[in-house]
Amino acid sequence: MVRPQSGATESREAMNRSYSALYRSCFSMENAETKLRTEKENAKEAKAQIDELLSWAECFDKADVGTRHLIIARLIERVEVSSGHKIHIKFRISLEQYMGKASA
């Protein structure tokens, strides 16, 4: 009976462990790349929203007082000031509508 050399068996086991570690590393890298792509897309969307808000702010800043009053009247339904100077503002539209995610 011929027995395999213990060195060959150990080498094969070491190679199997290396392949397993390589596979896990590749899988982790693919997951990280997917998360990175998602984060880049989210960052792009956030930047677009910020740019849109800044453009609204710029339009409001450049508007005359009458136009500003009309803009505010269309956006705000009621402002309540309670004791302790607490302010509650009730808007006519939701944040989603304002951001263009739902029909107004």
C-alpha positions in Angstrom: 0.0 0.0 0.0 1.3 3.4 -1.0 0.6 6.2 1.3 0.4 9.8 0.1 3.2 11.9 1.4 2.1 14.1 4.3 3.8 17.2 2.6 1.6 16.8 -0.5 -1.6 16.5 1.6 -0.6 19.6 3.7 0.1 21.5 0.5 -3.2 20.6 -1.0 -5.0 21.7 2.2 -3.1 24.9 2.3 -4.0 25.5 -1.3 -7.7 24.8 -0.6 -7.6 27.3 2.3 -5.9 29.9 0.0 -8.6 29.4 -2.6 -11.3 29.8 0.0 -9.8 32.9 1.4 -9.4 34.3 -2.2 -13.1 33.5 -2.9 -14.2 35.3 0.3 -12.0 38.3 -0.6 -13.5 38.5 -4.1 -17.0 38.3 -2.8 -16.3 41.0 -0.2 -14.7 43.2 -2.9 -17.8 42.8 -5.1 -20.0 43.7 -2.3 -17.9 46.8 -1.5 -18.0 47.9 -5.2 -21.8 47.5 -5.2 -22.1 49.6 -2.1 -19.7 52.2 -3.5 -21.8 52.5 -6.7 -24.9 52.9 -4.6 -23.3 55.6 -2.5 -22.1 57.5 -5.5 -25.6 57.4 -7.0 -27.1 58.6 -3.7 -24.5 61.4 -3.5 -25.4 62.4 -7.0 -29.1 62.6 -6.2 -28.4 64.5 -3.0 -26.3 67.0 -4.9 -29.1 67.5 -7.4 -31.6 68.1 -4.6 -29.2 70.6 -2.9 -28.7 72.4 -6.2 -32.5 72.6 -6.7 -33.0 74.0 -3.2 -30.3 76.6 -3.8 -31.9 77.6 -7.1 -35.2 78.1 -5.3 -33.5 80.1 -2.6 -31.8 82.3 -5.3 -35.1 82.9 -7.1 -36.7 83.8 -3.8 -33.9 86.2 -2.9 -34.1 87.9 -6.2 -37.9 88.3 -6.2 -39.6 91.5 -5.2 -41.6 91.7 -1.9 -45.0 91.0 -3.6 -43.7 87.9 -5.3 -42.1 86.7 -2.1 -45.4 87.1 -0.3 -47.2 85.1 -3.0 -44.6 82.3 -2.9 -44.9 82.1 0.9 -48.7 82.2 0.7 -48.7 79.2 -1.7 -46.4 77.2 0.5 -47.6 77.9 4.0 -51.1 77.4 5.3 -50.7 78.6 8.9 -48.1 79.8 11.4 -48.9 79.3 15.1 -46.8 80.9 17.8 -47.5 79.5 21.3 -46.2 80.3 24.8 -42.5 80.0 25.1 -42.1 81.3 21.6 -42.7 77.9 20.1 -43.5 78.2 16.4 -45.4 75.6 14.4 -45.7 76.0 10.6 -48.3 74.1 8.7 -47.3 73.8 5.0 -49.7 73.3 2.1 -47.5 70.7 0.5 -45.4 67.8 1.7 -41.6 67.6 1.5 -42.0 64.9 -1.2 -44.2 67.2 -3.3 -41.8 70.1 -2.9 -38.9 67.8 -4.0 -40.9 66.7 -7.0 -41.4 63.1 -5.9 -45.2 63.2 -5.9 -47.7 65.1 -7.9 -48.7 68.4 -6.3 
